[in-house]
Amino acid sequence: MLRVTIFCLLLSSLPFAGAEVDFGRVLWEYEAGDSVTSSPVLDSEGNVYFGSLDGYVYSLNGDGALRWRYRANEWVDSSPALSQDESVLYVGSWGDRLLALQTATGALSWAFETDSLVYASPAVAEDGTIYFGSSDGYLYALNPDGSLKWEFEVGGELDSSPAIGGNGNVYVGSSSGLVACLSPAGEELWSWEVPFEIGSLGREFGISSSPMMTSEGHVVFGCQNYYVYALDAASGSQRWKYQTGGILEGSAVEGMGRSCLIVGRDGYLYSFSWDGYLNWRTFVGSNYYSTPCVDGMGRIYAGVLKGQTEGSLLTLDSEGRILWRTDFDSFVDSSPLLGPDGTVYVGNNDGRLYAIEGGDKLASLGWSSYRGGALQRRSLQGYEDLTATPSELLVVSKEIAGTDRLAAEYVVQGGGPVAVEVRALGTGFEEAAGASAYALSLMGASGEMAFAKALQPLEGDFDGRLRGWLEPGTYSVEARNESSDGDAFFLELRVR
C-alpha cells in the first residue's frame, strides 16, 4: 500500500503551577521551500540564520521577516556558526563546500571545497580558526580568509561536529568509531576507538553525536552501539560508560546540577551525573538527531518523534517531568535554540522555521549553548506516483512479512551526478533473538548494483540508510525483509 502524508500544525499544552507565559504559542513562522533540518543560530541583534533542503541559507530578523537568502544550490543540512565578531556566517552543504557568507547581506565571501558532503556543523575558535569535518573523513582547520591551515585524516565520515576545549584542543568523532583529539596546530594528541561491548553484536559503532565538554575535563558523547561514553579530555582514557536502550545520534548537553542530557532512539531522555550515574530518565518519544537545550530555570527543550510521521517540541523540568508540548504532524530534527527573551526557535520537516513562546533565556552553563544536530533527517512529503526527480522525495510503505520486499522505481534527472539518500524505516517489529534482518540495495536499469547495505539485524524500531551519488537514469530501489521466522513489520522506504 502507499501512504500519503498530509501535514498540519497541532498545538497542545500541559498546564503546570506558576506558569506566567503562554508556553507553546507560535509567535511567528517562516516558510522555506523544503524541510528545515538545519538548527538555527542567533546573533546579538536577534537575527536568525538557518539552512534548508531547498538549497538556500536564510537570514530573518527578530519578527520573522526575510533579511536575505543565499542560493547554495545543494541541500543545507549543516547548522551555521558565526564568526567571533558576527560579521561572517559559516555553513556546510551537500555541494562538498563550507560557505562563508556576510551576515549583513548574505554575499558569499569565500567557499572551501572538500571531497565529499559537509553535514557537520563548523566550530569557531577564539582566534577565528574554523574547524569542520566532511564525509571525506578529514577534519579541516581554516583561517578566517578561507585558506587551509591544516587538515587531518580521521577516517570514516565526520558527521560529528567538532568541539573546542578551553585549551584550544579540538575533539571530533567519526563513523568509523574513532574519537580524535588534535592540538590547535593539527597534531594528534590521542585517539580512542569504540570497544566491543558484550551484547552489542550486530550493532553499528559509528559516532555522529558531537562531543560535549565538561568543566571537570570529560568528553561525553553517544554512540550507535547504544552506549554513552565519557573520556578524559587530557589522555583519552575512558572514565565511564552507560548502556541505553537504543542508538544515540543526537548530542549531549549540560543540564542543571552538574549533569548531562541526551535523547536516544529508544525514546528516553536521559540525565547522567558527571560521574556516569543515572539521575533519571523520561520517555519522550524516539529521537534521531535533535539535541536538547536548557533554559535559566533548568527547563529542558527537546525535539522528538511522535508516531510514524509526527513530531513534538517538549519542555521538561530539571527532574524530567513533562511540562508542556507543541505537537506537529511532521518530524522535528532541527535542534531547538533559545533566544535571550526565552523564545524557542526550531525548524521542522514541514519546511518552516517556528518561533515559539518559551520560558526563560538559555542557561549560563559550560556547554549548554551547543546547538548540536550534526546529521539531519530528510523531509517526509508524500507523492502518489512511484517516480521522483532529485528535488522530490519518494515515499512507499507497507507491512511486509517473511522474505517479502518493498521496491520502487526512482528516476534521476539532470546534467550530472546527483546526491541521493535511501532510507528504510521499520516499526512495530517484535525482537526475536537475531532471527531477522533487513537489506537495502539500489540498482541501475540493466541490473548493475549502484550501492547496497548488507544484512542488518532488526531490533524494534530501526532506520537504515544509504548515501551516494547517482548519474542521471532509472534505478530500482529495494528493501528486503530477511526474516527466518515469518515475522511481519511495518516498513517505509524513502529516497531523496
C-alpha positions in Angstrom: 0.0 0.0 0.0 1.0 3.6 -0.5 0.6 6.1 2.3 0.5 9.8 1.5 1.2 12.1 4.5 -0.6 15.5 4.9 0.9 18.0 7.2 -0.7 20.5 9.6 0.4 22.0 12.9 -1.2 21.0 16.2 -0.6 22.7 19.5 -1.4 21.4 22.9 -0.3 22.5 26.4 0.1 20.6 29.6 -0.6 23.1 32.4 1.7 23.4 35.4 1.8 25.6 38.5 3.3 29.1 38.3 3.0 29.5 34.5 3.2 33.2 33.7 3.7 33.0 29.9 1.7 31.4 27.1 4.0 28.4 26.6 3.9 26.8 23.2 2.2 29.8 21.5 3.6 30.2 17.9 4.8 33.8 17.7 5.6 33.6 14.0 6.6 31.1 11.4 8.6 31.4 8.2 8.1 29.0 5.2 11.1 27.9 3.3 11.0 25.8 0.2 11.7 22.5 1.8 12.5 20.8 5.1 14.4 22.8 7.8 16.7 20.2 9.4 19.5 22.7 9.9 19.5 24.0 13.5 19.2 27.8 13.7 21.7 30.3 15.1 21.0 33.7 16.6 23.2 36.8 16.6 23.3 39.5 19.2 20.9 41.7 17.2 18.2 39.0 17.3 18.7 37.9 13.6 18.2 34.2 12.9 20.2 32.1 10.4 19.4 28.6 9.2 19.6 26.4 6.1 17.0 24.3 4.3 16.8 21.3 1.9 15.6 23.8 -0.7 19.2 24.7 -1.2 19.1 28.1 0.4 20.6 29.7 3.5 18.2 32.2 5.2 18.5 35.1 7.5 15.4 36.5 9.2 15.0 39.4 11.6 13.5 39.0 15.1 10.0 39.4 13.7 10.4 36.5 11.2 10.8 38.8 8.2 13.3 37.8 5.5 16.5 39.8 5.5 18.3 37.8 2.8 18.7 34.4 1.4 21.7 32.8 -0.4 21.3 30.1 -3.0 23.7 27.3 -2.2 22.2 25.0 -5.0 22.6 22.0 -2.7 20.8 20.8 0.4 21.9 22.6 3.6 21.8 20.1 6.5 24.6 21.7 8.4 23.8 24.1 11.2 25.5 27.5 10.8 28.1 29.1 13.1 29.0 32.7 13.5 32.5 34.3 13.4 33.6 35.9 16.7 32.6 39.4 15.5 29.3 38.0 14.0 30.2 39.5 10.6 30.5 36.1 8.8 28.3 33.0 8.8 29.9 29.6 8.2 27.7 26.7 6.9 28.3 23.4 5.1 26.3 22.0 2.2 25.8 18.8 0.1 27.8 20.7 -2.5 31.0 19.5 -0.8 31.7 23.0 0.4 31.9 25.2 3.5 30.4 28.6 2.7 31.4 31.9 4.3 28.5 34.4 4.0 28.4 38.1 5.0 25.8 38.3 7.8 24.7 41.8 6.7 24.0 41.0 3.1 24.3 37.2 2.5 27.0 37.8 0.0 29.5 35.0 -0.5 32.9 35.8 0.9 34.5 32.5 0.0 33.9 28.8 -0.3 36.2 25.9 0.6 35.8 22.7 -1.3 36.2 19.2 0.2 36.0 15.8 -1.5 32.5 14.9 -0.1 29.4 16.2 1.6 29.6 18.6 4.6 26.8 17.6 7.1 28.5 18.5 10.3 28.3 22.0 11.8 31.5 24.1 12.0 33.0 25.3 15.2 34.9 28.6 15.5 37.8 29.2 17.9 38.6 32.4 19.7 41.4 33.1 17.3 39.0 32.9 14.4 40.0 29.4 13.2 37.1 27.5 11.6 37.1 23.7 12.3 34.7 21.4 10.5 34.5 17.8 9.3 33.5 16.4 6.0 32.2 13.0 4.8 35.6 12.6 3.1 37.0 11.7 6.5 39.0 14.8 7.1 38.9 17.4 9.8 39.8 20.8 8.3 41.1 23.9 10.0 40.7 27.1 8.0 41.9 30.7 8.5 39.3 33.4 8.6 40.1 34.2 4.9 39.2 30.6 3.9 42.7 29.4 3.3 43.7 26.0 4.6 45.5 26.0 7.9 45.8 22.2 8.2 43.8 19.0 7.5 43.8 15.7 9.4 42.5 12.4 8.2 40.4 10.9 10.9 38.8 8.3 8.6 35.2 7.2 8.0 32.6 10.1 7.7 32.8 13.1 10.0 29.1 13.6 10.7 30.0 14.7 14.2 30.6 18.4 14.7 33.9 19.2 16.4 34.2 20.6 19.9 36.8 23.0 21.1 38.2 22.7 24.6 39.3 25.5 26.9 42.9 24.9 26.0 42.1 25.1 22.3 42.3 21.4 21.6 39.7 20.0 19.1 37.7 16.8 19.6 35.8 15.0 16.9 34.1 11.6 16.4 33.9 9.5 13.2 31.5 7.0 11.6 34.4 4.5 12.0 34.0 4.6 15.8 37.1 6.8 16.4 37.4 9.8 18.6 40.4 12.0 18.0 41.9 14.9 20.0 44.0 17.4 18.0 46.1 20.3 19.1 45.4 23.8 17.6 48.3 23.1 15.2 46.7 19.9 13.9 48.9 17.4 15.9 47.1 14.3 17.0 47.3 14.2 20.8 45.4 11.0 21.3 42.7 8.8 19.7 40.2 6.3 21.1 38.2 3.6 19.4 34.8 2.4 20.4 35.3 -1.0 22.1 33.3 -4.1 21.5 30.7 -4.4 24.2 29.1 -7.6 25.5 25.6 -7.8 24.0 26.3 -5.3 21.2 27.0 -7.9 18.4 25.4 -6.7 15.2 25.1 -3.1 16.3 26.8 -0.3 14.4 29.5 1.6 16.3 29.8 4.9 14.4 29.7 8.3 16.1 27.6 11.1 14.8 26.9 12.5 18.3 29.0 15.6 18.8 31.3 15.7 21.9 30.2 17.7 25.0 32.9 19.1 27.2 32.5 19.4 31.0 34.4 21.7 33.3 35.9 18.6 35.0 37.7 17.6 31.8 35.4 14.9 30.4 34.4 14.5 26.8 30.8 13.0 26.7 29.2 11.6 23.5 26.7 9.0 22.4 27.4 6.1 20.1 25.3 4.0 17.7 26.1 0.9 19.8 23.6 2.3 22.4 26.3 3.5 24.8 27.1 6.9 26.3 30.8 7.3 26.9 32.9 9.8 28.9 36.6 10.1 28.1 39.3 12.0 29.9 39.9 15.1 27.8 43.7 15.1 28.6 44.5 11.5 28.0 41.6 9.9 26.1 41.2 7.2 28.7 37.7 6.0 29.3 36.1 7.4 32.5 32.7 5.8 32.4 30.0 4.3 30.1 26.3 3.7 30.3 24.2 1.4 28.1 20.9 2.9 27.0 18.1 1.1 25.1 18.8 2.4 21.6 21.1 4.1 19.1 22.4 7.5 20.1 23.0 10.0 17.3 21.9 13.3 18.9 24.4 15.2 21.0 24.7 15.5 24.8 24.3 18.9 26.5 24.9 20.1 30.0 22.0 20.2 32.4 21.5 21.7 35.8 23.2 20.2 38.8 26.4 19.0 37.1 24.5 16.7 34.8 24.5 15.8 31.1 21.4 15.2 29.0 20.9 13.1 25.9 18.0 11.6 24.0 18.1 8.2 22.2 16.1 6.2 19.7 14.7 4.1 22.5 12.5 7.2 23.2 14.1 8.2 26.5 15.6 11.5 27.6 18.5 10.5 30.0 20.1 12.6 32.7 23.5 11.5 33.9 25.8 12.8 36.7 29.3 13.8 35.6 30.4 10.5 37.2 28.2 8.4 35.0 25.3 7.7 37.3 21.8 7.8 36.0 19.9 10.6 37.7 16.6 9.9 35.9 15.1 9.0 32.5 11.8 10.1 31.0 10.0 8.6 28.0 9.6 11.4 25.5 9.5 9.6 22.1 12.2 8.5 19.7 14.9 10.9 18.7 17.3 10.8 15.9 19.5 13.9 15.6 17.8 16.7 17.6 19.8 18.0 20.6 18.1 19.4 23.7 18.9 22.8 25.3 18.3 24.1 28.8 17.0 27.5 30.0 17.9 29.5 33.1 15.2 27.9 35.2 16.5 24.4 34.4 13.8 23.6 31.9 14.8 21.3 29.1 13.6 21.7 25.5 13.8 18.7 23.2 12.6 17.8 19.7 11.3 14.2 19.4 9.4 11.9 17.1 5.7 11.3 17.8 4.3 8.3 15.9 5.2 7.5 12.3 5.3 10.9 10.7 4.7 13.4 13.6 7.0 15.2 16.0 6.9 17.3 19.2 8.8 20.0 20.9 8.7 19.1 24.6 9.6 21.2 27.6 10.5 19.3 30.8 11.6 20.5 34.2 15.0 19.7 35.6 13.7 16.4 37.1 12.4 15.1 33.8 8.7 15.9 34.2 7.0 17.0 31.0 5.5 20.5 31.4 4.2 21.3 28.0 4.5 20.3 24.4 4.0 21.7 20.9 2.9 18.9 18.5 3.5 18.8 14.8 2.3 16.5 12.1 5.9 16.4 10.8 9.3 15.5 12.3 11.4 17.9 14.3 15.0 17.1 13.6 16.3 20.6 14.0 17.8 21.3 17.4 15.8 24.0 19.4 17.6 27.3 20.0 16.7 29.6 22.9 16.9 33.4 22.4 17.7 35.9 25.2 14.0 36.6 25.7 13.1 32.9 26.1 11.8 32.5 22.5 12.4 29.0 21.2 13.5 28.7 17.5 13.2 25.4 15.8 13.0 24.0 12.3 10.5 21.5 11.1 10.3 19.0 8.2 7.1 20.8 7.0 9.5 23.4 5.6 9.0 26.1 8.3 11.1 27.7 11.0 9.0 28.4 14.1 9.4 31.0 16.8 7.6 29.6 19.9 6.9 31.2 23.3 9.3 29.8 25.8 10.0 30.3 29.5 13.5 31.8 30.0 16.8 32.6 28.3 19.5 30.0 27.8 21.1 28.7 31.0 24.6 30.0 31.7 26.2 26.6 31.8 29.6 25.4 30.5 28.4 23.7 27.3 24.6 24.1 27.2 24.7 26.5 24.3 25.9 23.9 21.9 23.4 23.6 19.1 24.2 20.0 18.0 22.3 18.1 15.4 25.3 17.1 13.3 23.4 14.7 11.0 19.9 15.6 10.0 16.9 13.7 8.6 15.0 14.2 5.5 11.6 15.6 4.5 8.5 13.4 4.7 6.5 14.9 1.9 4.5 12.1 0.2 3.8 11.6 -3.5 1.2 9.2 -5.1 3.4 8.2 -8.0 6.4 5.9 -7.7 8.9 8.1 -9.6 10.7 11.2 -8.4 13.1 13.8 -9.6 16.1 14.7 -7.4 14.1 17.7 -6.0 11.4 15.4 -4.7 11.0 12.7 -2.1 9.8 9.2 -2.9 7.8 7.5 -0.1 6.5 4.0 -0.3 5.2 2.0 2.7 3.5 -1.3 3.6 3.6 -4.2 6.0 6.0 -6.9 4.9 6.5 -10.4 6.3 8.9 -13.3 5.8 11.1 -12.7 2.8 8.9 -10.0 1.4 10.3 -6.9 -0.2 9.4 -3.3 -0.8 10.6 -1.9 -4.1 10.0 1.2 -6.3 11.5 2.9 -9.4 13.4 6.1 -8.9 14.4 8.4 -11.8 17.4 10.7 -11.5 17.3 13.7 -13.8 19.8 16.4 -14.5 23.1 17.0 -16.3 25.4 15.3 -13.9 25.8 13.2 -10.7 23.1 13.8 -8.1 23.4 13.2 -4.3 20.8 10.8 -3.0 19.9 9.1 0.2 17.9 5.8 0.6 16.3 5.1 3.9 14.4 2.1 5.2 12.4 2.7 8.5 10.7 0.0 10.3 8.4 -0.1 13.3 6.3 -2.5 15.3 8.8 -5.3 15.0 9.0 -7.8 17.8 12.6 -8.6 18.7 13.4 -12.3 18.1 17.0 -13.0 19.3 18.6 -12.2 16.0 16.2 -14.2 13.8 15.5 -11.4 11.4 17.4 -8.9 9.3 16.9 -6.4 6.5 18.9 -5.3 3.5 18.9 -2.3 1.2 20.0 -2.1 -2.4 19.9 0.3 -5.3 20.4 -1.0 -8.9 20.5 0.5 -12.3 18.1 -0.3 -15.1 20.3 -3.0 -16.5 20.7 -4.7 -13.1 24.1 -3.3 -12.1 24.5 -2.6 -8.4 24.9 1.1 -7.6 25.3 0.7 -3.9 23.9 -1.6 -1.2 23.7 -2.1 2.6 24.5 -5.6 3.9 22.1 -7.5 6.2 21.5 -5.7 9.4 19.7 -7.1 12.5 16.2 -5.9 13.2 15.7 -4.6 16.7 12.4 -2.9 17.4 12.2 0.4 15.5 15.1 0.8 13.1 16.5 3.2 10.5 18.8 2.1 7.8 20.3 4.4 5.2 22.5 4.6 2.1 24.1 7.7 0.8 25.8 8.2 -2.6 26.0 9.9 -5.9 24.0 8.7 -9.0 24.3 9.6 -12.6 21.0 10.5 -14.4 19.0 7.4 -15.2 16.4 5.0 -13.9 17.1 3.0 -10.8 15.4 0.2 -8.8 15.5 0.7 -5.1 14.6 -2.2 -2.8 14.4 -3.1 0.9 14.1 -6.7 1.8 12.9 -8.5 5.0 15.2 -11.5 5.5 13.2 -12.8 8.5 13.6 -16.5 9.1 10.5 -16.8 11.3 8.0 -15.0 9.1 7.5 -12.0 11.4 5.8 -9.1 9.8 6.6 -5.4 10.5 5.8 -2.0 9.0 8.4 -0.7 6.6 8.7 2.6 4.9 11.1 3.2 2.0 12.3 6.7 1.2 14.5 8.0 -1.5 15.7 11.6 -1.8 
